[in-house]
Structure formats: C-alpha cells, structure tokens
Amino acid sequence: MTKKRTVERKTAIKNSIGRIIVFGLLVIAQLVGFIVLLYYLGSYFPPLDIAVRAISLIVALGINSRDHNGVFKLIWVIVILIFPVPGLLFYVLNNFSSSKHKIKRRLEKVDMMVFSHLNYNDDIFAEFKAEDPARASNARYLRGFEFPIYEGTDIKYYPVAYDAYKAQIEDIKKAKEYVYLEYHAIETKEAFEPLHEALKERAAAGVDCRVLYDDVGSFLFINKNFVRVLESEGIKCNAFNPAYPVVSLFMNNRDHRKITVVDGKVGYTGGYNIADEYFNIVNPYGRWKDNGIRLEGPAVQSLTAMFIEMWNFADMKKRDDDMMKFEAIPLVPVEGAAGFCVPYCDSPLDNEPVGENVYLNMINNSQEYCWIMSPYLVLSDEIARALQIAAKRGIDVRLMTPGIPDKKLTYSVTRSYYNMLITSGVRIYEYTPGFNHSKTFLCDDKCAVVGTINLDFRSLYHHFENAVYMYRTDCLKDIKQDFIDTFAECRDVTEKYRKKPNVFVWFFKSILRLIAPLL
C-alpha cells in the first residue's frame, strides 16, 4: 500500500511539474518577445532608446523617494538602472497596470460588504487597555483595519497538526448549517479522505459545504477533476486566482490562508494544509512539525468574514447581488474563557504590511522573552533590527527554524541571517527531526500569535494571510510548553554561527539577501 501511494504521488508530482513547466515557458516566451521587440525598436530608433533610459532614471529616483520597504526600493532601483527596458516594464506592470487596480477595487468593495457587518465592542478594548496598555496597542492597531477585539472565546492549542485536523473533522461531522474551508494547498490523497467523507455526508444532509483552495498552492497536489467531483457531491468548490499562461503579476499574490469554520461557532486555523506531508503520512523532509488552534465563541465570526471575503473575491466576474452575504451572529461568550483575542488577516493589495507590523509590535513590547517558530527567515530590515535591539536590551530572543529544509535556496538565505542576529544576542535553534512549519510568536507569558504568516517577504508582502493575536488566553501555557518541548528536540546552533563567514561565503550570502524579496 505504501509503495502504491509513493508511485501515485510521484505520478501526480510529475504531471503537475509538467503543467508548471508549460505554464512557465509560455509566460517567459511572452515576456522575452516583448522585451526583444522593445530592444529592436530602440536599436532602429535611437531617440526611443534614449527616452526609455531617461524615464528609467527618473523612475529610479522616484522609487528611492517613496515610502516603501528599503529592500524593495533597492532591488527595483538596481534592476531598472542596469536593465532599463525589462526593469521598467516589470515595474509598470507591477504598479500601474489597469488590471491590478481593478483587482484592488474589487477587493475593497468586497471588504466593505463583509467587514462592515462585524460587531465591535469598544468596552472590551477599554478593559484590555486598562489591564495592559502596551499589548492592547496591537489590538488597537488591528481595530483600525476592521478586526474586532473579542473576549469570551475559548481557544485550544494543538502542538501536533494531525490532532487539530482530527478534531476539525469531528466538528465538521456535527455541522448543521454550513462548513467553510479555505486552504493554500489541498492534496487528494490519504489525508484528504476523512475530510472528504465528512463533507460528502454533511452536504447530503443539506449543509452548505464550500471549499476554497489556491490554484498554484495546490499545483503539486490536486487532481484535474477535483472541482468536478466535489460539485457532483453537492460541495461547492472554488479556486483562488487560477493560473493562466498570460503575463500577470497578480499571479504572484497567492492565498496562503488556512481557515475552517463550522456554523459560525467553531473555527480552526494554523500552519497546516490538507496534505499527507503535513500529518507525517509521508516524510519527504523528515518529521513535519506544525500546529493549529481551535476557536469557539464570538471571535469565530471574524474567521467567517475572512472566508466569505475570499470566496467573493475569488470570482472576479461575480455580480454584487450574487455574492455571499455576511451577517454577524450574536454568540454567547464561553463561560470561563480567559483573555482577549483578535483574529486578523493581511492582504498584499492594501500597501499595509499588517502581519509584519503585528510582529514588530510584539517584539518591541516584549519585556522578558520573545520566542519564535518560523520555517523561513527572509527578514526585512525592520524585523531584523527589532530582533537585534530586543536582544541587546536583555530580552531572551530565540528563533526556531527547520533542521531539514524544503527549499534549499531559501534555507541558505535563512542561515545568512544567523550571524548578524547571534552577534546581537539572539539564540538560534534548528529543529533536528525535520521541517518546522509552525508560525508562532510567544512573548512574556502574556501574548501570542498563531497563524499562517512566515517571517519572509512572500508572507509579509506578497500573500493573503491570516492569524490570531491572543492575550492571556488559557492556551498560552500550552504554547509555551510546546516551545520548551520542541527546543529539546533542536540543536542550538548559536555558537556555530557566531564566527563571521569567509569572504566567499559572505559574498554569496550577500547576493542571496539582495534577491531575497523575490524568493
């Protein structure tokens, strides 16, 4: 049976890779053709070439003066000045294309239709602020983006992703009105089967079951007839941002969220997708470490709103009157549930790095320790500096990364940050058994974030993400214990990377860091 699954997986990967190669070649052919045409015209019409180079210089100066992340400004300026024709072309497509502005307007309209119906309670924030003004400032920041603060929500933390997944399926089996699932990657293999059976049974019972997946995220996993099969079983299915062999930089903006909502009363999120490797059914990168959380109570309405937002946004041709409607349902707070929480999401289209700013606020407000799990470290200057300053002011800053990488190039970039962090007092741990995919922040036994947001440019700037900010919730002690238990399985590489690398390694890592925003 294991051999059969291995053969099926290799066949699926082979077919998906073939699709990716064909897709990539068609897109590259379009770009190359357009660039060659511009160079051809420039060689025959020198004034055109001079004009392009002059415009490139002006654009480069304009980029340098804009209020953007410094790393992004640097790479754009370098590319435009060295390669004025393709550089200018990509910059215009990325920032001034009519299609991208149309997409942004569409998202703004959807957000207005959905998030304006969430219930806000300023008394809860006042209570939070009176207890801890520093940590409440993060909740206040998120409130400015239509994400309410909740109390009375019970949150259970699962240090093992498969345990969260089993609980999730049991809750789905009890659904009476609807089940909403949104995942970056779904694999139609062994792990998906119990979920599939639960969805089929509930759909047959009249429950509104919907599945939203990211088309590119599921390239290597999903069968071609996936949507057709689910639709035939009464399960509505939608692919986010389908990949077409046409030049569009919106293809770079993927749905990386992981959300399950049952009847608006119970919700799940965390780092895991619905695929065999996330639950250690297969082990291509050693033992997979991931986590999840279960929410029950008022805060689930925010997860419901996030799903409906992306479901409506996924179909760009859908008319307003055909969109899913969202109405917040009054939920009684769970008795005995402690603390406050704010489920939130992040979009690459609003020019506000919400995920990064929440992390920055947590690091800057930490007083005793700041422990972090992340599969990748491709750090912005802001995050790197905040970690360094925190360590220098005596905070116990620890970063946990994988011991076995899933992407070797990105892993090299991750390790390129070790020395600068370690020399400032940060401690680095690598998860020896395999790949650590958890995205978790914990500070001072007081606040934590669990969600989908990696410490890399893709998550912080290019992807649609989600997470939950928690303050003094009961699950914090379980999150801390998970850190302690997992540290015990890690190798402390702090001393190993304290010494500066030789000039050749330094040069190679400098190049990697330069292209890091593209990884």
C-alpha positions as CSV (number, residue, x, y, z in Angstrom):
1,M,0.0,0.0,0.0
2,T,2.8,2.4,0.9
3,K,4.6,1.6,-2.4
4,K,1.4,2.3,-4.3
5,R,0.9,5.7,-2.6
6,T,4.5,6.5,-3.4
7,V,4.0,5.7,-7.1
8,E,0.8,7.7,-7.2
9,R,2.4,10.7,-5.5
10,K,5.4,10.6,-7.9
11,T,3.0,10.4,-10.9
12,A,0.9,13.4,-9.6
13,I,4.1,15.4,-9.0
14,K,5.4,14.5,-12.4
15,N,2.1,15.6,-14.1
16,S,2.0,18.8,-12.0
17,I,5.6,19.7,-12.8
18,G,4.9,19.3,-16.5
19,R,2.0,21.7,-16.1
20,I,4.1,24.2,-14.3
21,I,6.9,23.9,-16.9
22,V,4.5,24.5,-19.8
23,F,2.9,27.4,-18.0
24,G,6.2,29.0,-17.1
25,L,7.6,28.6,-20.7
26,L,4.5,30.3,-22.2
27,V,4.8,33.2,-19.8
28,I,8.5,33.6,-20.3
29,A,8.0,33.5,-24.1
30,Q,5.6,36.4,-23.8
31,L,8.0,38.5,-21.7
32,V,11.0,37.7,-23.8
33,G,9.1,38.6,-27.0
34,F,8.0,41.9,-25.6
35,I,11.5,42.8,-24.4
36,V,13.1,41.8,-27.6
37,L,10.6,44.0,-29.5
38,L,11.5,47.0,-27.3
39,Y,15.2,46.5,-27.8
40,Y,14.7,46.1,-31.6
41,L,12.7,49.3,-31.8
42,G,15.3,51.1,-29.6
43,S,18.2,50.0,-31.9
44,Y,16.4,51.3,-35.0
45,F,15.0,54.4,-33.3
46,P,17.8,55.8,-31.0
47,P,15.5,58.6,-29.6
48,L,13.2,55.9,-28.3
49,D,16.1,54.2,-26.6
50,I,17.3,57.5,-25.1
51,A,13.8,58.2,-23.9
52,V,13.4,54.8,-22.2
53,R,16.7,55.2,-20.4
54,A,15.8,58.8,-19.3
55,I,12.4,57.6,-18.0
56,S,14.2,54.7,-16.2
57,L,16.5,57.1,-14.4
58,I,13.5,59.3,-13.4
59,V,11.5,56.3,-12.2
60,A,14.5,55.0,-10.2
61,L,14.8,58.4,-8.4
62,G,11.1,58.4,-7.8
63,I,11.2,54.9,-6.3
64,N,14.0,56.0,-3.9
65,S,11.9,58.8,-2.6
66,R,8.8,56.7,-1.9
67,D,7.7,55.4,1.5
68,H,8.4,51.7,0.8
69,N,10.4,49.0,2.4
70,G,14.1,49.8,1.8
71,V,15.0,46.3,0.4
72,F,12.2,46.6,-2.2
73,K,13.4,50.0,-3.2
74,L,17.0,48.8,-3.5
75,I,16.3,45.9,-5.8
76,W,13.9,47.9,-8.0
77,V,16.5,50.7,-8.4
78,I,19.2,48.2,-9.3
79,V,17.2,46.3,-11.8
80,I,15.8,49.5,-13.5
81,L,19.2,51.1,-13.8
82,I,21.1,48.0,-15.0
83,F,18.3,46.6,-17.2
84,P,16.2,49.7,-18.1
85,V,13.9,48.1,-20.6
86,P,12.8,44.9,-18.8
87,G,13.1,46.6,-15.4
88,L,10.8,49.5,-16.4
89,L,8.4,47.0,-18.0
90,F,8.1,44.9,-14.8
91,Y,7.8,48.0,-12.6
92,V,5.0,49.5,-14.7
93,L,3.2,46.1,-14.8
94,N,3.5,45.8,-11.0
95,N,2.4,49.3,-10.0
96,F,0.4,50.8,-12.8
97,S,-1.4,48.1,-14.7
98,S,-5.1,48.7,-15.0
99,S,-5.9,45.1,-14.3
100,K,-4.2,45.3,-10.9
101,H,-6.0,48.5,-10.0
102,K,-9.3,46.8,-11.0
103,I,-8.4,43.8,-8.7
104,K,-7.7,46.2,-5.8
105,R,-11.0,48.0,-6.3
106,R,-12.8,44.7,-6.4
107,L,-11.2,43.6,-3.0
108,E,-12.1,47.0,-1.5
109,K,-15.7,46.6,-2.5
110,V,-15.8,43.0,-1.1
111,D,-14.2,44.1,2.2
112,M,-16.7,46.9,2.6
113,M,-19.6,44.5,2.0
114,V,-18.2,42.0,4.6
115,F,-16.2,43.5,7.4
116,S,-18.6,46.4,7.9
117,H,-21.0,43.9,9.4
118,L,-18.7,42.7,12.1
119,N,-19.7,43.6,15.7
120,Y,-17.3,45.9,17.6
121,N,-17.3,46.5,21.3
122,D,-15.2,49.4,22.5
123,D,-15.8,48.5,26.1
124,I,-13.8,45.3,25.5
125,F,-10.9,47.4,24.2
126,A,-11.1,49.8,27.2
127,E,-10.9,46.8,29.5
128,F,-7.9,45.4,27.6
129,K,-6.2,48.8,27.6
130,A,-6.7,49.3,31.4
131,E,-5.1,45.9,32.0
132,D,-2.1,46.2,29.7
133,P,-1.7,49.3,27.5
134,A,1.4,48.1,25.7
135,R,-0.2,44.8,24.5
136,A,-3.6,46.5,23.9
137,S,-1.8,48.8,21.4
138,N,-1.6,45.9,19.0
139,A,-5.3,45.2,19.3
140,R,-5.9,49.0,18.7
141,Y,-3.8,48.8,15.6
142,L,-5.8,45.8,14.2
143,R,-9.0,47.6,15.2
144,G,-8.1,50.2,12.6
145,F,-8.3,47.6,9.9
146,E,-11.8,46.4,10.9
147,F,-10.7,43.5,13.1
148,P,-12.6,43.5,16.4
149,I,-11.3,42.5,19.8
150,Y,-13.1,39.7,21.5
151,E,-13.4,38.2,24.9
152,G,-15.1,35.0,26.0
153,T,-13.7,32.9,23.2
154,D,-12.2,29.5,24.1
155,I,-9.0,28.7,22.3
156,K,-7.4,25.3,22.3
157,Y,-3.8,24.9,21.0
158,Y,-2.7,21.8,19.2
159,P,1.1,21.3,19.1
160,V,0.6,18.4,16.7
161,A,-1.2,19.4,13.4
162,Y,-2.8,16.0,13.0
163,D,-4.6,16.3,16.4
164,A,-6.1,19.6,15.2
165,Y,-7.1,18.0,11.9
166,K,-8.9,15.1,13.7
167,A,-10.7,17.5,16.0
168,Q,-11.6,19.6,13.0
169,I,-13.2,16.7,11.2
170,E,-15.2,15.7,14.3
171,D,-16.6,19.2,14.4
172,I,-17.5,19.2,10.7
173,K,-19.5,16.0,11.3
174,K,-21.7,17.9,13.7
175,A,-22.3,20.8,11.3
176,K,-26.0,21.8,10.9
177,E,-25.9,24.9,8.7
178,Y,-22.5,25.3,6.9
179,V,-18.9,24.3,6.7
180,Y,-16.4,26.7,5.1
181,L,-12.8,25.6,4.3
182,E,-10.0,27.8,2.8
183,Y,-6.6,26.3,2.3
184,H,-3.4,27.2,0.4
185,A,-2.9,23.5,-0.6
186,I,-5.2,20.5,-0.7
187,E,-3.9,17.1,-1.8
188,T,-6.3,14.5,-2.9
189,K,-4.6,11.7,-1.2
190,E,-4.9,9.8,2.1
191,A,-5.1,12.8,4.4
192,F,-7.9,14.3,2.5
193,E,-10.2,11.2,2.6
194,P,-11.7,11.5,6.1
195,L,-12.4,15.2,5.5
196,H,-13.8,14.4,2.1
197,E,-16.1,11.8,3.6
198,A,-17.3,14.2,6.3
199,L,-18.0,16.9,3.7
200,K,-19.9,14.5,1.5
201,E,-22.1,13.3,4.4
202,R,-22.9,16.8,5.6
203,A,-23.6,18.1,2.0
204,A,-26.0,15.1,1.5
205,A,-27.7,16.2,4.8
206,G,-28.3,19.7,3.3
207,V,-25.4,21.5,5.0
208,D,-23.8,24.3,2.9
209,C,-20.3,23.0,2.3
210,R,-17.7,25.1,0.5
211,V,-14.0,24.6,-0.3
212,L,-11.7,27.3,-1.5
213,Y,-8.1,26.5,-2.4
214,D,-5.2,28.3,-4.0
215,D,-4.6,27.1,-7.6
216,V,-0.8,27.5,-7.6
217,G,-0.5,26.2,-4.0
218,S,-2.3,23.0,-5.0
219,F,-0.4,22.5,-8.3
220,L,1.6,19.5,-7.0
221,F,-1.3,18.0,-5.1
222,I,-4.7,18.3,-6.7
223,N,-6.3,16.1,-9.4
224,K,-7.7,17.7,-12.5
225,N,-11.2,16.6,-11.7
226,F,-11.1,17.8,-8.1
227,V,-13.7,20.6,-8.6
228,R,-16.0,18.5,-10.8
229,V,-16.0,15.6,-8.2
230,L,-16.8,17.9,-5.3
231,E,-19.5,19.8,-7.2
232,S,-21.2,16.5,-8.1
233,E,-21.3,15.6,-4.4
234,G,-23.1,18.9,-3.5
235,I,-19.9,20.5,-2.2
236,K,-19.3,24.0,-3.7
237,C,-15.7,24.5,-4.8
238,N,-13.7,27.5,-5.9
239,A,-10.0,28.0,-7.0
240,F,-8.4,31.3,-5.9
241,N,-6.5,33.2,-8.6
242,P,-6.4,30.4,-11.3
243,A,-3.1,30.2,-13.1
244,Y,-3.3,31.1,-16.8
245,P,-0.3,31.3,-19.2
246,V,-0.8,35.1,-19.6
247,V,1.6,37.7,-18.1
248,S,0.0,39.0,-14.9
249,L,1.9,39.9,-11.7
250,F,-1.2,39.2,-9.7
251,M,-0.2,35.6,-10.2
252,N,2.4,36.3,-7.5
253,N,-0.2,37.1,-4.9
254,R,-1.4,33.7,-3.5
255,D,-4.0,32.8,-0.9
256,H,-1.8,31.4,1.9
257,R,-4.6,31.3,4.5
258,K,-5.8,28.2,6.4
259,I,-9.3,28.6,7.8
260,T,-12.1,26.2,8.7
261,V,-15.5,27.5,10.0
262,V,-18.4,25.3,11.3
263,D,-21.8,27.0,11.7
264,G,-20.0,30.3,12.6
265,K,-19.5,28.9,16.1
266,V,-16.3,26.9,15.8
267,G,-13.2,27.8,13.8
268,Y,-9.7,26.4,13.1
269,T,-6.5,28.0,11.8
270,G,-2.8,27.4,12.0
271,G,0.1,26.4,9.8
272,Y,-1.1,23.1,8.2
273,N,-2.5,22.5,4.8
274,I,-4.6,19.4,3.9
275,A,-1.8,17.2,2.5
276,D,-0.1,14.0,3.5
277,E,3.3,15.5,4.5
278,Y,1.7,17.9,7.0
279,F,0.4,15.0,9.0
280,N,3.6,12.8,8.6
281,I,1.8,10.2,6.4
282,V,4.8,10.8,4.1
283,N,8.1,12.3,5.2
284,P,10.0,14.0,2.3
285,Y,11.7,16.4,4.8
286,G,11.9,14.3,7.9
287,R,9.3,14.7,10.6
288,W,7.0,17.6,9.9
289,K,6.3,19.9,12.8
290,D,3.2,22.0,12.6
291,N,0.4,23.4,14.8
292,G,-3.2,24.6,14.9
293,I,-5.7,26.3,17.1
294,R,-9.5,25.8,17.6
295,L,-11.7,28.8,18.5
296,E,-15.1,28.5,19.9
297,G,-17.2,31.6,20.7
298,P,-17.7,35.2,19.4
299,A,-14.3,35.5,17.7
300,V,-15.2,32.8,15.1
301,Q,-17.4,35.4,13.3
302,S,-14.1,37.1,12.1
303,L,-12.9,33.9,10.6
304,T,-16.3,33.5,8.9
305,A,-16.0,37.0,7.5
306,M,-12.5,36.3,6.2
307,F,-13.7,33.2,4.3
308,I,-16.6,35.0,2.8
309,E,-14.3,37.8,1.8
310,M,-12.0,35.5,-0.2
311,W,-14.8,33.4,-1.6
312,N,-16.4,36.5,-3.1
313,F,-13.1,37.9,-4.2
314,A,-12.0,34.7,-5.9
315,D,-14.7,35.0,-8.6
316,M,-13.8,38.3,-10.3
317,K,-16.8,38.1,-12.7
318,K,-19.4,37.6,-10.0
319,R,-22.0,40.4,-9.7
320,D,-22.6,42.1,-6.4
321,D,-26.1,40.5,-6.0
322,D,-24.6,37.0,-6.5
323,M,-22.0,37.3,-3.7
324,M,-22.3,35.5,-0.4
325,K,-23.7,37.7,2.3
326,F,-22.2,38.0,5.8
327,E,-24.2,38.8,8.9
328,A,-22.6,38.6,12.3
329,I,-24.5,36.2,14.6
330,P,-24.7,37.0,18.3
331,L,-22.7,34.3,20.2
332,V,-22.8,33.9,23.9
333,P,-19.3,34.1,25.4
334,V,-17.9,30.8,26.5
335,E,-18.1,30.6,30.3
336,G,-14.6,30.6,31.9
337,A,-12.8,31.6,28.7
338,A,-10.0,34.0,29.7
339,G,-8.2,36.8,27.9
340,F,-8.7,38.6,24.7
341,C,-8.1,37.7,21.1
342,V,-8.1,39.3,17.6
343,P,-8.4,37.2,14.5
344,Y,-6.9,39.2,11.6
345,C,-5.8,38.8,8.0
346,D,-3.4,40.5,5.7
347,S,-3.6,41.5,2.0
348,P,-0.8,42.3,-0.4
349,L,-3.0,44.8,-2.2
350,D,-3.5,47.5,0.5
351,N,0.1,48.7,0.9
352,E,-0.1,47.9,4.6
353,P,2.1,45.0,6.0
354,V,-0.3,44.2,8.8
355,G,1.3,40.8,9.6
356,E,4.8,42.4,9.8
357,N,3.6,45.2,12.0
358,V,1.9,42.9,14.5
359,Y,5.1,41.0,14.8
360,L,7.1,44.2,15.2
361,N,4.8,45.5,17.9
362,M,5.2,42.2,19.8
363,I,9.0,42.3,19.6
364,N,9.2,45.9,20.6
365,N,6.8,45.5,23.6
366,S,8.4,42.3,24.9
367,Q,9.9,42.7,28.4
368,E,11.3,39.2,29.3
369,Y,11.3,36.9,26.3
370,C,10.3,36.6,22.7
371,W,10.2,33.1,21.2
372,I,9.5,32.5,17.6
373,M,8.9,29.5,15.4
374,S,9.2,30.1,11.6
375,P,10.1,27.8,8.7
376,Y,11.8,30.7,6.9
377,L,13.9,33.7,7.9
378,V,14.0,36.1,5.0
379,L,13.9,39.2,7.1
380,S,13.1,42.8,6.3
381,D,15.4,45.4,7.8
382,E,12.7,46.4,10.2
383,I,12.2,42.9,11.7
384,A,15.9,42.2,11.8
385,R,16.6,45.4,13.6
386,A,13.8,44.9,16.1
387,L,15.1,41.4,17.0
388,Q,18.6,42.8,17.4
389,I,17.5,45.7,19.6
390,A,15.3,43.4,21.7
391,A,18.2,41.0,22.4
392,K,20.6,43.9,23.1
393,R,18.2,45.3,25.8
394,G,18.3,41.9,27.6
395,I,15.2,40.2,26.1
396,D,15.6,36.4,25.7
397,V,15.1,36.2,21.9
398,R,15.0,32.7,20.4
399,L,14.3,31.7,16.8
400,M,13.5,28.2,15.8
401,T,14.0,27.2,12.2
402,P,14.0,23.8,10.4
403,G,16.8,21.3,10.6
404,I,15.9,19.8,7.2
405,P,14.8,22.3,4.5
406,D,12.0,22.0,2.0
407,K,13.6,24.7,-0.2
408,K,17.4,24.7,-0.2
409,L,17.9,28.1,-1.7
410,T,15.6,29.7,0.8
411,Y,17.3,27.8,3.6
412,S,20.6,29.3,2.6
413,V,19.0,32.7,2.8
414,T,17.6,31.8,6.3
415,R,21.1,30.8,7.5
416,S,22.6,34.0,6.1
417,Y,20.8,36.0,8.8
418,Y,22.2,33.9,11.7
419,N,25.5,35.7,12.3
420,M,24.1,39.2,12.4
421,L,21.3,38.1,14.8
422,I,23.6,35.9,17.0
423,T,26.2,38.7,17.5
424,S,23.4,40.9,18.8
425,G,22.4,38.2,21.4
426,V,19.7,36.2,19.6
427,R,19.8,32.5,20.1
428,I,19.1,30.2,17.1
429,Y,17.7,26.6,17.2
430,E,17.2,24.2,14.3
431,Y,14.6,21.5,14.6
432,T,16.7,18.4,14.2
433,P,14.0,15.8,13.4
434,G,12.9,17.5,10.2
435,F,11.0,20.5,8.9
436,N,9.4,23.0,11.3
437,H,6.4,24.6,9.6
438,S,4.8,26.3,12.6
439,K,4.4,30.1,12.5
440,T,4.2,31.1,16.2
441,F,5.2,34.1,18.4
442,L,5.1,34.0,22.2
443,C,6.1,36.9,24.4
444,D,6.3,37.1,28.2
445,D,3.6,34.5,29.0
446,K,1.2,37.3,28.0
447,C,0.6,37.4,24.3
448,A,1.0,35.1,21.3
449,V,0.2,34.8,17.6
450,V,-0.6,31.5,15.8
451,G,-1.4,31.5,12.1
452,T,-0.1,31.3,8.6
453,I,2.4,34.2,8.5
454,N,6.0,33.2,7.9
455,L,9.0,35.5,8.5
456,D,9.7,36.0,4.8
457,F,8.8,38.5,2.1
458,R,6.3,36.2,0.5
459,S,4.1,36.0,3.6
460,L,4.7,39.6,4.8
461,Y,4.3,41.3,1.4
462,H,3.0,39.1,-1.4
463,H,0.5,36.6,0.1
464,F,-3.0,36.8,1.6
465,E,-2.5,35.6,5.2
466,N,-4.4,35.2,8.5
467,A,-3.6,34.7,12.2
468,V,-4.9,35.2,15.7
469,Y,-3.4,37.6,18.2
470,M,-4.0,36.4,21.8
471,Y,-3.6,38.0,25.2
472,R,-3.7,35.9,28.4
473,T,-5.8,33.2,26.9
474,D,-5.7,29.8,28.6
475,C,-3.8,28.2,25.7
476,L,-0.7,30.3,26.2
477,K,0.7,27.9,28.7
478,D,0.3,25.1,26.2
479,I,2.0,27.2,23.5
480,K,4.9,27.8,25.9
481,Q,5.1,24.1,26.8
482,D,5.3,23.3,23.1
483,F,8.2,25.7,22.7
484,I,10.0,24.0,25.6
485,D,9.4,20.5,24.3
486,T,10.4,21.4,20.8
487,F,13.6,23.3,21.9
488,A,14.6,19.9,23.5
489,E,14.5,18.4,20.0
490,C,16.5,21.1,18.4
491,R,20.2,21.7,18.1
492,D,21.4,25.1,19.4
493,V,23.5,26.5,16.6
494,T,24.2,29.8,18.2
495,E,27.9,29.2,18.8
496,K,28.3,27.5,15.4
497,Y,27.3,30.6,13.5
498,R,28.8,33.2,15.8
499,K,32.0,33.4,13.8
500,K,31.8,35.6,10.7
501,P,31.8,33.6,7.4
502,N,34.8,33.9,5.0
503,V,34.7,36.4,2.2
504,F,33.4,34.0,-0.5
505,V,30.5,32.8,1.7
506,W,29.8,36.4,2.7
507,F,29.7,37.4,-1.0
508,F,27.4,34.5,-1.9
509,K,25.0,35.3,1.0
510,S,25.0,39.0,0.1
511,I,23.7,38.1,-3.3
512,L,21.1,35.8,-1.8
513,R,20.0,38.6,0.6
514,L,19.7,41.0,-2.4
515,I,17.3,38.8,-4.2
516,A,15.5,37.7,-1.0
517,P,12.4,39.8,-1.7
518,L,11.8,37.7,-4.9
519,L,12.0,34.3,-3.1
